Amino acid sequence: MLTTSLSKTYTTPNEEKLEFLKAFAQKKILYNDLISVDSVIGWSEQLLPAMKRSAKDREMYFLLQLQLANAYTLRGDISLAIDQARIMYEEAKEMDYKFGLVVANQAIGDAYTIANQCDKALDSYQDALKELDLISPQHPYRTQLLLKTSNTLQRKGRLKEAWKALEEIKKHCWKSRIMQPVSLLSSKKLIMPFPTGTFRKLISKKLPTICKAWTPFIVCIRRSFIISI
């Protein structure tokens, strides 16, 4: 009886690696104190081909490919990240999988953002939003793409458009019920990614009573307008 129980709970090293990668993708992190970026890259390169052949979970497959592309970017391999994103795009087209096209465009935008090619990054994020609209205008992934779009617009100095993207996030959260209905002006916190000094002043001027905290890794939760990229 003990042997049977152990055999059911035991997982192979590859299965454990895949579970770690999935957990990272769900938490939107690329590494931790125990697992390095190089390990994430190595495990992904090893396991993704088999995952593609199984075709059991296409959404997670493409999210793990996005994770791999972002890990390349973090390591400084921008060309590898762009190549990976293009592979994702071609695979999504071949599968006729719209969400795969969304994630592929995001991966391209992320790589161009790190390479400081904001025009190309913005085009990629906008392409991702167009593809997502074909799935559903209220898709929960829309918030993340709008945040990336807003951040890129901030870097280009197009502050009014960046603010408009944030307003669209608020409307989207209302409609999709991601968070409970609150007014920006009644929220206690406004957390935004990578603000420029000028944009910080713009937000402070528009929302003088809000306590502001600035962080690149934030999450959209109920009761306060806290957004995640």
Secondary structure, 3 states (H helix, E strand, C coil): CHHHHHHHHCCCHHHHHHHHHHHHHHHCCCCCCCCCHHHHHHHHHHHHHHHHHHCCCHHHHHHHHHHHHHHHHHHCCHHHHHHHHHHHHHHHHHHCCHHHHHHHHHHHHHHHHHCCCHHHHHHHHHHHHHHHHHHCCCCCCHHHHHHHHHHHHHHCCCHHHHHHHHHHHHHHHHHHCCCCCCCHHHCCEEEECCCCHHHHHHHHHHCCCCEEEECCCCCCCCCCCECCC
